[in-house]
């Protein structure tokens, strides 16, 4: 029996509620799986504004051990690999021994199965090289073996495409990039910092926006060029990393998750390349861009540097902002401070794993 078959057939607990677990929660908690609950080392550390979406109890592993749950229940360890052995030891100490680490392979298998079922229900053909979802037309990464971790595209669809196209929020993990007054509208000029596969840029183009897609990974930048060709060249690929200065720096490409690549070395398994840095203030000046309406950023901890390099843009254009805030512990406070220092007229709210900001 494969690990996927075990997850499908057996009741289980999910151990963890961090970034790794959050990415798989939408599938394991809302699908046909038999999840009995979430186990944590310390429940007090569990903070999430999505608690209402969890239809299972959240308890410490010690409380689960005292419950009537069977000790041979399958436990899926959904944390970073560096903690797997420690968590196995903790589980063993409470009598739990049926443990399966959520490897990237197992995660991909679960994700693929879940989304293929959804595509079939919505009559979306995922067998072709081009994937058409509503008004979005994009490269189908499920058909591209040359693009690493292409299955990660599916999570992005669940976060911000399916809620908009189908009104389906059951796949939300990190959350959409639009909230309240922060939304895309036709004619907007959009900055996509950390474009990755270009899914958000395609999404913006499908809404009639012009988008500058910053992605310093060469193979992904080439992919964005293909995405642009499918969208009337409304997407402009930029082979640079956004920061608070011009220059060069090492960029660390995550071997297992392209979305984890960063200017900061966050894992040992990376391929390091030299990339060009640019500030948004300088980029806008050099390109003679007349307005910026929307900035989206998911750049693995470099969000604060991007904002420091965009103070004139924030002051002059007051674009709507959708910025990820989960990479560094002090991100919510630090990013909000930088924004208000540049332009005190911003209203800022925190939702999901993001900061949303706008000027009335």
C-alpha positions as CSV (number, residue, x, y, z in Angstrom):
1,X,0.0,0.0,0.0
2,X,1.4,3.4,-1.0
3,X,1.5,6.3,1.5
4,X,-1.3,8.1,-0.5
5,X,-3.5,5.0,-0.2
6,X,-2.9,4.9,3.5
7,X,-3.9,8.5,3.8
8,X,-7.0,7.9,1.8
9,X,-8.1,4.8,3.6
10,X,-7.1,5.3,7.2
11,X,-8.3,7.7,9.9
12,X,-5.4,10.1,10.8
13,X,-4.2,13.1,12.8
14,X,-2.2,15.9,11.3
15,X,0.8,16.9,13.5
16,X,1.6,20.5,12.9
17,X,0.0,23.9,12.1
18,X,2.9,25.9,10.6
19,X,3.6,26.8,7.0
20,X,3.9,23.1,5.8
21,X,0.7,22.0,7.5
22,X,-1.3,25.1,6.3
23,X,-0.5,24.2,2.7
24,X,-2.2,20.8,3.0
25,X,-5.0,21.7,5.4
26,X,-7.4,22.7,2.7
27,X,-7.2,19.3,1.1
28,X,-7.0,17.0,4.1
29,X,-9.7,18.8,6.1
30,X,-12.2,19.4,3.3
31,X,-11.8,16.4,1.1
32,X,-12.8,12.8,1.4
33,X,-10.2,12.1,3.9
34,X,-10.8,10.8,7.5
35,X,-8.9,13.5,9.5
36,X,-9.8,13.2,13.2
37,X,-7.9,16.3,14.3
38,X,-4.8,18.3,14.6
39,X,-2.0,17.5,17.1
40,X,0.5,20.1,18.4
41,X,3.3,20.2,20.9
42,X,1.7,23.3,22.4
43,X,-1.8,24.4,21.6
44,X,-1.1,27.9,22.9
45,X,1.3,28.4,20.0
46,X,-1.5,27.8,17.5
47,X,-2.5,31.1,16.0
48,X,-4.7,31.3,12.9
49,X,-7.6,33.5,11.8
50,X,-8.9,30.4,9.8
51,X,-9.8,28.4,12.9
52,X,-13.4,28.6,12.0
53,X,-12.6,26.6,8.8
54,X,-11.2,23.7,10.8
55,X,-13.9,21.1,11.3
56,X,-11.7,19.0,13.6
57,X,-10.4,19.5,17.1
58,X,-7.0,21.0,17.8
59,X,-5.3,19.5,20.8
60,X,-1.8,18.9,22.2
61,X,-0.4,15.4,21.6
62,X,-0.5,14.8,25.3
63,X,-4.3,15.5,25.3
64,X,-4.8,13.2,22.3
65,X,-2.9,10.5,24.3
66,X,-5.4,10.9,27.1
67,X,-8.4,10.8,24.8
68,X,-10.2,7.7,23.4
69,X,-8.2,7.9,20.1
70,X,-6.4,4.6,19.3
71,X,-2.7,4.7,19.8
72,X,-2.2,3.0,16.4
73,X,-3.9,5.9,14.5
74,X,-2.0,7.2,11.5
75,X,-0.2,10.5,12.3
76,X,0.9,12.6,9.4
77,X,3.9,14.8,10.4
78,X,3.3,18.0,8.5
79,X,6.3,20.1,9.5
80,X,9.7,21.0,8.1
81,X,11.8,17.9,7.6
82,X,14.3,19.1,10.2
83,X,11.7,18.5,13.0
84,X,10.6,15.1,11.8
85,X,12.8,13.0,14.1
86,X,12.0,15.2,17.2
87,X,8.3,14.8,16.5
88,X,8.6,11.1,16.0
89,X,10.3,10.9,19.4
90,X,7.5,12.9,21.0
91,X,4.8,10.8,19.5
92,X,6.6,7.6,20.5
93,X,6.8,8.8,24.1
94,X,3.0,9.0,24.2
95,X,2.6,5.6,22.7
96,X,1.9,6.7,19.1
97,X,3.9,4.7,16.5
98,X,2.1,4.8,13.2
99,X,3.8,7.9,11.7
100,X,4.2,9.1,8.1
101,X,6.2,12.3,7.3
102,X,4.5,14.6,4.8
103,X,7.2,14.5,2.2
104,X,7.1,16.8,-0.9
105,X,6.2,13.7,-2.9
106,X,3.3,12.8,-0.7
107,X,2.1,16.4,-0.6
108,X,2.2,16.5,-4.4
109,X,0.2,13.3,-4.7
110,X,-2.5,14.6,-2.3
111,X,-2.6,18.0,-4.1
112,X,-2.8,16.4,-7.6
113,X,-5.5,14.0,-6.6
114,X,-7.6,16.7,-5.0
115,X,-7.3,19.2,-7.8
116,X,-7.9,16.7,-10.6
117,X,-11.1,15.7,-8.9
118,X,-12.1,19.4,-8.8
119,X,-11.2,20.0,-12.4
120,X,-13.3,17.1,-13.4
121,X,-16.3,18.4,-11.5
122,X,-15.9,21.8,-13.1
123,X,-15.3,20.3,-16.6
124,X,-11.9,21.8,-16.9
125,X,-9.6,20.0,-19.4
126,X,-6.2,19.6,-17.7
127,X,-4.9,17.3,-20.4
128,X,-3.8,20.0,-22.8
129,X,-0.6,22.2,-22.8
130,X,-2.7,25.3,-22.2
131,X,-5.0,25.5,-19.1
132,X,-8.1,27.6,-19.5
133,X,-9.9,28.5,-16.2
134,X,-12.6,31.1,-16.7
135,X,-11.0,34.0,-18.4
136,X,-7.5,32.9,-17.4
137,X,-5.3,31.3,-20.1
138,X,-2.0,29.9,-18.8
139,X,0.7,27.4,-19.3
140,X,-0.4,24.0,-17.9
141,X,2.5,23.2,-15.6
142,X,1.1,19.7,-15.0
143,X,2.3,19.0,-18.5
144,X,5.8,20.5,-18.1
145,X,8.5,18.3,-16.7
146,X,11.1,21.0,-17.4
147,X,9.5,23.4,-14.8
148,X,10.4,22.3,-11.3
149,X,7.6,21.8,-8.7
150,X,4.9,22.7,-11.2
151,X,2.3,21.1,-9.1
152,X,2.7,24.1,-6.7
153,X,0.7,26.0,-9.3
154,X,-2.4,24.3,-8.0
155,X,-2.2,25.8,-4.6
156,X,-2.1,29.3,-6.1
157,X,-5.2,28.5,-8.1
158,X,-6.9,27.5,-4.9
159,X,-5.9,30.6,-3.0
160,X,-7.0,33.4,-5.4
161,X,-8.3,32.0,-8.7
162,X,-11.0,29.6,-7.6
163,X,-12.6,32.0,-5.0
164,X,-12.9,34.6,-7.8
165,X,-13.9,32.3,-10.7
166,X,-16.1,29.8,-8.9
167,X,-16.8,31.4,-5.5
168,X,-15.1,28.4,-4.0
169,X,-13.0,29.2,-0.9
170,X,-12.5,25.6,0.3
171,X,-8.9,25.4,-1.2
172,X,-7.6,28.6,0.5
173,X,-4.3,28.0,2.3
174,X,-2.3,31.3,2.5
175,X,-5.2,33.4,1.4
176,X,-6.1,35.4,-1.7
177,X,-4.4,38.6,-2.8
178,X,-7.6,40.7,-2.9
179,X,-9.6,41.7,0.2
180,X,-12.0,44.6,0.7
181,X,-10.9,47.7,-1.1
182,X,-7.7,46.0,-2.2
183,X,-8.7,44.5,-5.6
184,X,-7.6,44.5,-9.2
185,X,-9.5,46.5,-11.7
186,X,-9.3,47.0,-15.5
187,X,-6.5,49.4,-16.5
188,X,-4.5,48.9,-13.3
189,X,-0.7,48.8,-13.6
190,X,0.4,46.0,-11.3
191,X,3.8,45.1,-9.7
192,X,4.1,41.3,-9.0
193,X,7.1,40.8,-6.7
194,X,8.1,37.2,-6.6
195,X,6.1,36.1,-9.7
196,X,7.3,32.5,-9.5
197,X,5.2,30.7,-12.2
198,X,3.4,33.9,-13.2
199,X,0.0,32.8,-12.0
200,X,-0.8,36.0,-10.3
201,X,0.4,38.0,-13.3
202,X,-1.9,35.9,-15.5
203,X,-4.7,36.5,-13.1
204,X,-4.1,40.2,-13.3
205,X,-3.9,40.2,-17.1
206,X,-7.2,38.3,-17.3
207,X,-8.7,41.2,-15.4
208,X,-7.4,43.7,-17.9
209,X,-4.3,44.8,-16.0
210,X,-0.8,45.5,-17.2
211,X,1.7,43.6,-15.0
212,X,5.4,43.8,-14.3
213,X,6.5,40.3,-13.1
214,X,9.7,40.3,-11.1
215,X,11.2,36.9,-11.1
216,X,15.0,36.4,-10.8
217,X,15.0,32.7,-11.5
218,X,16.0,32.3,-15.2
219,X,13.9,29.2,-16.0
220,X,10.8,30.8,-14.3
221,X,11.4,34.1,-16.0
222,X,11.4,32.3,-19.4
223,X,8.1,30.6,-18.3
224,X,6.6,34.1,-17.6
225,X,7.5,35.1,-21.2
226,X,5.3,32.2,-22.4
227,X,2.6,33.3,-20.0
228,X,2.8,36.8,-21.5
229,X,2.5,35.5,-25.0
230,X,-0.7,33.8,-24.1
231,X,-2.1,37.1,-22.6
232,X,-1.5,39.7,-25.3
233,X,1.9,40.6,-23.9
234,X,0.2,42.3,-21.0
235,X,2.8,40.7,-18.7
236,X,6.3,42.2,-18.7
237,X,8.9,39.7,-17.3
238,X,11.6,41.3,-15.2
239,X,14.7,39.2,-14.5
240,X,15.6,41.1,-11.3
241,X,15.0,40.8,-7.6
242,X,13.4,43.7,-5.9
243,X,15.2,45.2,-2.9
244,X,16.0,48.6,-1.3
245,X,19.0,49.2,-3.6
246,X,20.6,48.6,-6.9
247,X,23.4,46.1,-7.3
248,X,24.0,42.4,-7.3
249,X,23.4,39.6,-4.7
250,X,23.3,35.9,-4.4
251,X,19.9,34.4,-4.9
252,X,19.2,31.0,-3.3
253,X,17.0,28.7,-5.5
254,X,15.2,26.1,-3.4
255,X,15.7,22.7,-5.0
256,X,12.3,21.4,-3.8
257,X,10.0,24.4,-3.9
258,X,10.5,27.2,-6.3
259,X,8.2,29.3,-4.1
260,X,10.9,29.0,-1.3
261,X,13.7,30.6,-3.3
262,X,15.0,33.7,-1.7
263,X,17.7,36.4,-1.3
264,X,18.2,34.8,2.1
265,X,19.5,31.3,2.5
266,X,16.7,29.6,4.4
267,X,17.5,25.9,3.7
268,X,20.7,24.0,2.9
269,X,19.3,22.5,-0.3
270,X,19.7,25.4,-2.8
271,X,21.4,26.3,-6.0
272,X,22.9,29.8,-5.7
273,X,23.1,32.3,-8.6
274,X,24.0,35.9,-8.8
275,X,21.1,38.2,-9.6
276,X,20.5,41.9,-10.3
277,X,18.8,44.0,-7.6
278,X,16.6,47.0,-8.2
279,X,14.4,49.2,-6.1
280,X,10.9,49.9,-7.2
281,X,11.6,53.6,-7.0
282,X,14.5,53.3,-9.4
283,X,12.7,50.8,-11.7
284,X,9.7,53.2,-12.1
285,X,12.0,56.1,-12.7
286,X,14.1,54.2,-15.3
287,X,11.0,52.8,-17.1
288,X,9.2,56.2,-16.9
289,X,6.1,54.4,-15.6
290,X,3.3,57.0,-15.1
291,X,1.4,55.2,-12.3
292,X,1.4,52.1,-10.1
293,X,-2.0,50.9,-8.9
294,X,-1.3,47.6,-7.1
295,X,1.7,45.8,-5.6
296,X,1.7,42.2,-4.7
297,X,4.7,40.7,-2.9
298,X,5.6,37.2,-1.8
299,X,9.4,37.3,-1.7
300,X,10.4,35.1,1.3
301,X,11.4,37.6,3.8
302,X,12.6,40.4,1.5
303,X,9.2,42.2,1.6
304,X,10.7,44.9,4.0
305,X,13.5,45.7,1.7
306,X,11.1,46.0,-1.3
307,X,9.0,48.4,0.7
308,X,12.0,50.5,1.8
309,X,13.0,50.8,-1.9
310,X,9.4,51.9,-2.8
311,X,8.9,54.8,-0.5
312,X,8.5,57.3,-3.4
313,X,6.1,55.0,-5.2
314,X,4.0,54.6,-2.0
315,X,4.1,58.4,-1.5
316,X,3.4,59.5,-5.1
317,X,1.1,56.7,-6.4
318,X,-0.4,55.2,-3.2
319,X,-0.9,51.8,-4.8
320,X,-3.1,49.1,-3.2
321,X,-0.8,46.7,-1.4
322,X,-1.1,42.9,-0.9
323,X,2.0,41.8,1.0
324,X,2.8,38.4,2.6
325,X,3.6,38.7,6.3
326,X,4.5,35.2,7.4
327,X,8.1,34.8,6.5
328,X,9.7,36.6,9.5
329,X,8.1,36.8,13.0
330,X,8.1,40.6,13.1
331,X,6.9,41.0,9.5
332,X,3.4,42.4,10.4
333,X,4.7,45.1,12.6
334,X,7.8,46.0,10.6
335,X,6.0,46.1,7.2
336,X,3.2,48.2,8.6
337,X,5.7,50.7,10.0
338,X,7.5,51.1,6.7
339,X,4.3,51.7,4.8
340,X,3.0,54.3,7.2
341,X,6.4,56.1,7.3
342,X,6.3,56.4,3.6
343,X,2.6,57.4,3.4
344,X,0.6,57.9,6.7
345,X,-2.6,58.0,4.7
346,X,-2.7,54.2,4.3
347,X,-5.3,52.1,6.0
348,X,-3.9,48.7,6.9
349,X,-5.6,45.4,7.8
350,X,-4.1,41.9,8.4
351,X,-5.9,38.9,7.1
352,X,-4.8,35.3,6.4
353,X,-1.1,35.5,5.9
354,X,-1.1,38.9,4.4
355,X,-1.2,42.6,4.9
356,X,-3.7,44.6,2.9
357,X,-3.3,48.4,2.6
358,X,-5.0,51.2,0.7
359,X,-5.5,55.0,0.6
360,X,-9.1,56.2,0.5
